[in-house]
Amino acid sequence: MKNKFEEILKKGLRPLESMRFLNRTKNLFLVLFCLGIFKLFLALLVFGVHVYELSAKEEKLPAGCPPDFADFLQVERQRLSDKEKELRLKQEELKLLEARIQEQLTSLKELEASVEEKLNRIQAVQDERTKLLVKAISEMKPSKAADMLINMDKDMAVKILSQLKSSQVASILSAMPPDKAASISEAISGNEGKE
């Protein structure tokens, strides 16, 4: 240390300035050393990443696979991956369509139940009206009832007659013209149109 001081004094530097100079030199050396280590670390990192990418590519390629074939395989893998994505999208669309169809089916079943309920009410009203008509015809004179039934729809006339007592049906049919009475009798018996 004494030699350094003597040397500094010979050069004409003052001790305080020379100490500052030595500290700056020492700090500069440390900074350069740290930068060198950082640069070495970055170089090792880049090298490691490059080695990792190469090993990942080699893992994808079958052993002994020529590069042209490897490129073809890579393109084929990409195509299959795209196809898989497309199939997943189609599957999701199908699930949505299935859900919509299920909703529509549910609403159709509700509508069917509503329509059936209304038809049952209409049928009940018609049955009630038919009963009233049967009662009214049963209280009429046979000739008047026969005139009314001749002018009615044949199915309705059959429906009314099938709800009357057999003695009333006989009286009404005997009051009808023979061809009409025969036609309605066949319809009542269920032999209409058979030969």
Sequence and secondary structure as in RCSB ss.txt:
>XXXX:A:sequence
MKNKFEEILKKGLRPLESMRFLNRTKNLFLVLFCLGIFKLFLALLVFGVHVYELSAKEEKLPAGCPPDFADFLQV
ERQRLSDKEKELRLKQEELKLLEARIQEQLTSLKELEASVEEKLNRIQAVQDERTKLLVKAISEMKPSKAADMLI
NMDKDMAVKILSQLKSSQVASILSAMPPDKAASISEAISGNEGKE
>XXXX:A:secstr
 HHHHHHHHHHT  HHHHHHHHHHHHHHHHHHHHHHHHHHHHHHHHHHHHHHHHHHHHHHS TT  HHHHHHHHH
HHHHHHHHHHHHHHHHHHHHHHHHHHHHHHHHHHHHHHHHHHHHHHHHHHHHHHHHHHHHHHHTS HHHHHHHHH
HS HHHHHHHHTTS HHHHHHHHHHS HHHHHHHHHHHHT TT  
